[in-house]
Amino acid sequence: MSHLYGENQRLCTSCFEIFLPCNHFFCLSCIRQVAYMHIVSSQSYENPFEQNHLSRRGRYLHWSRSDLLTKEFNCPYCRGAVALGQLSSATCEIKSTITLNSKEIISIWGEAYYQGVGSFGIASYHFEEDGQAYISYEKAHWKLDDGQPPPNKKYFETARYDEDSRTYYGTIDWRPTLFGESALWQYEIRFSPDFLIVEGGGVKSYDINNEMNNEHKFNEPGGLMYENSRPALSSIFGNVYHELQEEKRAPYHFEDPENCYISYADVGRTLDDGSRFPLKKYFKDPEFNPENKSFTGIIEWELPGTCMGDSKWEYEMIFTEDCSYIVSGQVLRYNSEGERSGPPLTYGLQMWNQLRYVHKKHIDFVLN
């Protein structure tokens, strides 16, 4: 039984879950996550460097309501196209963030930012702990208009930082010489809430007569693209991964190469012999390949305490380059006779019936 709820959307009158236009039925929370991952994975970028898998901006996606509602995903059952606007008529916001070495960034101070296709010392921004900030030209090969190289550190003047808006204001004064026919640069640098990228603002340049001769915007196509210099996660160790919507159900803990386990601390069901699940079930023969970001390991259940008739699970997990979630892989299940007990369970975030594991602090999904 269903009734119309907005344009081309139907809800079950009993549980208020979603019927897609193709008449396939899904719970709302699950289909939203399928939509999210499809849209993120199919995102195209205006700037080539954003396609780099390690780019912060490639995973910091924030669309306007009108843009987001027109984006399409595929029904997990029939692969028919569905517009995200058919799931919700309210304001929508999707953000994907990555934890950097498990340490949250709470301010610009002590941080550095470089251009996405550049590196340190090529007009990188440095915000020192003592409140001073400078642009580094240590590795730049540019010349000032008088033929001299710029200083290794060019400090901002008349600077201030507004914590509420996460915006830094400052001036770079090149007088008595000029840089690209400009005598003065005025900066407004607005940082993202997680301080991973410069998300807005710009630079206005003025000539010797104090007339504006150029302007560059941050985080716009063809503009200035800056991101935090801290390295992304390079390994799974020291991190926890949980199911996308079930944070406490069987999360994976990778403490170090020798100690990797599944936590069953919050699992209420029992094993086949009626005994409780162990709080920590360690992987046998765990191995992580840092080159292709893959993990393999074995979970064994000894008689009579088998798990749903299985005595062994063989795991293969393929993580993203930044180790933010498990992008593919499988779990092979075997019974006590050593025979396969069913089809493989697969990892991924596209289909509703996959094992969907993400880094504990990776996904922040808001769809109001």
C-alpha positions, 0 to 999 in steps of 0.5 A: 500500500502506498500514497503519493508524497511529493513529485514521483515519490511514493511511501509505504503508508505503514512504515513510510519507507521509499518506493522508487519510481521503478516500483522497487522498495528500499528503506530510506536510510539505505537508499540515501547511502547508495545515492551518496556513494554513487554520486561521489564516485561519479563526480567529475571535476573542473580541475585536472588535479582534483582527479588525484585520489589523494586530493582533499578536494576530491572528497570534500564535496558540497553542492547547492540544493538545486545542483544536488537534487538533480543528480542521479543514481541507479536503483540497486535492483534494476539500475534504473536512473533516479534523481536524488530530488525524488528522495527528499524535497528538503535542503540537501547537503553531502560532505565527505571528510577524511581523518588525518592521522586520527588527529582532528584539525581545529585551527589554522595555527601550526598548519600549512597549505599548498596548491593542489598541483604544487608543493612546499615552497611554491607559494605555500601558505604557512600559519605558525603557532605564534600567530605569524603567517607567511608565503613560502617561495623557497623552491619557486623559480619566479623573479620579481620585476627587478629581476631578484628572486622573492624572499624564502618567507614573505610575511603577511602584514596588517593580518587578522584571523576571524575564528567564527568565519574561519577567515584569515585576512592579510596583506603582502606588500612588494614595494618598493619593487613589484611582482607581476606589475603588482605592488600589493596583494590583499588576501581573504582566505576562508577555510573549510570547517575541517580545515582541509582546504581553502574553500573561499575568499580571494586575492586582489592585487593593486598596482603602484597607483593603488588601482586593482589590476587583478583578482583571483578567487579560491576554490573556483574553476580556474582559480586558486586551489589550496589544501592542507599539507598533512598526509592522508592515512597511509595505512589501516593500522591504528584505525577502526572501520565500521559498517556504514549505518551500524557503527557498533556491529562487528567493527574491524580493529587494526591495532598493528600488523600482528593484532587485527580483530573483529569486535563483537562487544555489542553483538547480542546474538549467540554462536551455534552452540548457544555461547556468546561471541568473544569480545575480540575475534582475532584474524589468523595470518593477517597481512596488509599490502601497502602497495595495493592497500589490501588486507587478507586474514582468516576467522576460524570458528571451532566446533561446536561453536560455529557461526551460522553453520560456518567454521571459517571465513577467508577475508580479502579487503581492498581499501581506497588509496587513502584508506578511508573505506573498503572499496572492494573485496570479499569474504569466502565462507566454509562449513565444518567439512571445508566446503563453501557454504554460500556465495561470497559476501562482497565489499563496496558502497554501491549496492544495498546488499554489500558489506559497507565498511568505512573508516570510523571518522570518514563519512559525515552524511547529512541529508535533511 
